[in-house]
Amino acid sequence: MSSAVSGLSVGRGLFYLIVAGTAWGTAGAAAALVFEVSDMGPVSLSFWRCVGGFALMFVARLVRPRRRSASASAAVPLRRRLSRIVVTGVALAVFQTAYFASVQSTGLAVGTVVAMGSGPVLIALGARLTMGERLGRGGVVAVAGALAGLVVLVLGGGGASVRTPGVVWGLVSAAAYAAMTLLTRWWGRDGGADSSDTTVWSFAVVAVCLLPLAAVEGLVPHTADPARMGLYVLYIAAIPTAVAYALYFAGAAVVRSATVSVITLLEPLSAAVIAVVLLGEELTLPIVVGTLLMLASVTGLAVAETRGAVAARRETGLVSEPA
C-alpha cells in the first residue's frame, strides 16, 4: 500500500484533505477583501498567491527535518522528479486560470458547478480506467449525493445564466484538476514520490506560467491601505495556499482519487458557511440542504475509505485480527 511505504496513514491523509478543502473555502472571502481595498485583478492575485506560497513553503522546507524527504527523493531519478514538478505546475496553472475564465464568462455559480462538479466524475472514471480503483455502490451514492449537494448549494439561489464558453472553460479546469489528482495518486502508489518537494517547486512553475498574464493585468495594485491589502494577500499565500496545498498533495498520494475529489468539495461548502456566519449573508433552505448532503457524502466516503484501508492491511498481515 502507498500509505505504508510513504509513512502516511489513510486516516491522516483524509484529515489532511479535509483541512485543505476547508482552508480553500476561505480564499474566496479573503480575495473579496483584497478586491475591496485595491484594484488588484484575479490573475495578479493568483500570481502573488503562488509566489508567496512558494516562498513560505521553501522556507519551511529549509528549516524542517528532511530525513524522510531525502530518502523519498533518492528513490526517484532527478529527471523524473523534474518532469513531475513541471507537469503538476502546468496542471495547477491551467486548473486555476481556466476556472477564473469560466467564472468570468458564465458567472460564479455555474462556473463552480461545472468545474468542481465535473472533477469527481472525471477522476472516478480515470481512476477506474488507469488504476483499477472501484467506488462500489456506497461510493457511487456518496459521489452522487455530493454532486447533488453542490448543485443545490451553489444554484439554489437562482438567477444563474449558462454560457457555452464558460462551460467549456469549466470543463478544461476540471480536466486539469482531474489529471493533477490522478497523477499525484499514481506517483504515490510506488512510494517514491516526495509530495513536499513536488508541491514547493510546482508553485514556482505556476508563478512563471502566470507572470505574463499578471503583467498584462497589472502586477502592482493601487490601494489606499497597503497594510490591510498586504495582510490579506499574506493570509491567502499562507493558509489556503502553502498549508492547504501541502496537505492536499500529501493526502492525495495515499487516498483513493475519487474520495479525494469529493472531500475537496468542502471548499464551496466552507465558503458558503463563511458567507453566512462572517459576511452576514442570508441562511437559506438550499444552503442548509446542500450543506447536509455534502457533509453526509464526505463523512460516508471517509468512513468507507478508512475501513477499506484497514481491511487491506489485514489482508497483508499488517493488522492482526482481534482475539
Salt bridges, closest charged atoms under 4 A:
ASP39 OD2 - HIS222 ND1 2.95
GLU133 OE2 - ARG185 NE 2.90
ASP190 OD2 - ARG84 NH2 3.47
ASP194 OD2 - ARG61 NH2 3.28
ASP197 OD1 - ARG61 NH2 3.43
ASP225 OD2 - ARG228 NE 3.83
GLU305 OE1 - ARG256 NE 2.94
